[in-house]
Amino acid sequence: MAPKATFNKRRVESAFYDRFFRDAKWVREFERIDEVARAEAEKHGLGAMDALHLAAAHVGGAAELITTEKPSKPMHRSSLVEVIYLYQSR
């Protein structure tokens, strides 16, 4: 489930993704996700991918969505699920 990590021979990263996605819940209610995403995008000025991620989290019953999108971005205006910014320090 980590094709890029596998391609780049990053074994530790690839193993992490394999373990993570083994227990992931797959949300396949595509029409409902599309409906929710469109409404949320129009309401908050979201880009398509952010709206789809939020909608999938909501439809799938997630309590939170962790993202690298900064808190100033439109994604954080949504109340579908709690949006948490993953702070990355370098």
Contacts in CASP RR format, 6 or more apart in sequence:
PFRMAT RR
TARGET T0000
AUTHOR 0000-0000-0000
METHOD contacts of the structure
MODEL  1
MAPKATFNKRRVESAFYDRFFRDAKWVREFERIDEVARAEAEKHGLGAMD
ALHLAAAHVGGAAELITTEKPSKPMHRSSLVEVIYLYQSR
1 17 0 8 1.000
1 18 0 8 1.000
1 20 0 8 1.000
1 21 0 8 1.000
1 22 0 8 1.000
2 13 0 8 1.000
2 14 0 8 1.000
2 16 0 8 1.000
2 17 0 8 1.000
2 18 0 8 1.000
2 21 0 8 1.000
5 11 0 8 1.000
5 13 0 8 1.000
5 14 0 8 1.000
5 17 0 8 1.000
6 14 0 8 1.000
25 60 0 8 1.000
27 33 0 8 1.000
27 56 0 8 1.000
27 59 0 8 1.000
27 60 0 8 1.000
29 59 0 8 1.000
29 60 0 8 1.000
32 55 0 8 1.000
32 59 0 8 1.000
33 52 0 8 1.000
33 55 0 8 1.000
33 56 0 8 1.000
33 59 0 8 1.000
34 52 0 8 1.000
34 55 0 8 1.000
35 55 0 8 1.000
36 54 0 8 1.000
36 55 0 8 1.000
36 58 0 8 1.000
36 59 0 8 1.000
36 80 0 8 1.000
37 48 0 8 1.000
37 51 0 8 1.000
37 52 0 8 1.000
37 54 0 8 1.000
37 55 0 8 1.000
38 51 0 8 1.000
40 46 0 8 1.000
40 51 0 8 1.000
40 54 0 8 1.000
40 55 0 8 1.000
40 78 0 8 1.000
40 80 0 8 1.000
41 47 0 8 1.000
41 48 0 8 1.000
41 50 0 8 1.000
41 51 0 8 1.000
44 74 0 8 1.000
44 75 0 8 1.000
44 77 0 8 1.000
44 78 0 8 1.000
45 74 0 8 1.000
45 77 0 8 1.000
46 54 0 8 1.000
46 74 0 8 1.000
46 75 0 8 1.000
46 78 0 8 1.000
47 74 0 8 1.000
50 69 0 8 1.000
50 73 0 8 1.000
50 74 0 8 1.000
50 75 0 8 1.000
53 65 0 8 1.000
53 67 0 8 1.000
53 75 0 8 1.000
54 65 0 8 1.000
54 75 0 8 1.000
54 78 0 8 1.000
54 80 0 8 1.000
54 81 0 8 1.000
54 83 0 8 1.000
55 80 0 8 1.000
57 64 0 8 1.000
57 65 0 8 1.000
57 80 0 8 1.000
57 81 0 8 1.000
58 80 0 8 1.000
58 81 0 8 1.000
61 81 0 8 1.000
62 81 0 8 1.000
63 81 0 8 1.000
63 82 0 8 1.000
64 81 0 8 1.000
64 82 0 8 1.000
64 83 0 8 1.000
64 84 0 8 1.000
65 81 0 8 1.000
65 82 0 8 1.000
65 83 0 8 1.000
65 84 0 8 1.000
66 84 0 8 1.000
66 86 0 8 1.000
67 75 0 8 1.000
67 83 0 8 1.000
67 84 0 8 1.000
67 85 0 8 1.000
67 86 0 8 1.000
68 85 0 8 1.000
68 86 0 8 1.000
68 88 0 8 1.000
69 75 0 8 1.000
69 76 0 8 1.000
69 83 0 8 1.000
69 85 0 8 1.000
70 85 0 8 1.000
71 85 0 8 1.000
75 83 0 8 1.000
76 83 0 8 1.000
76 85 0 8 1.000
END
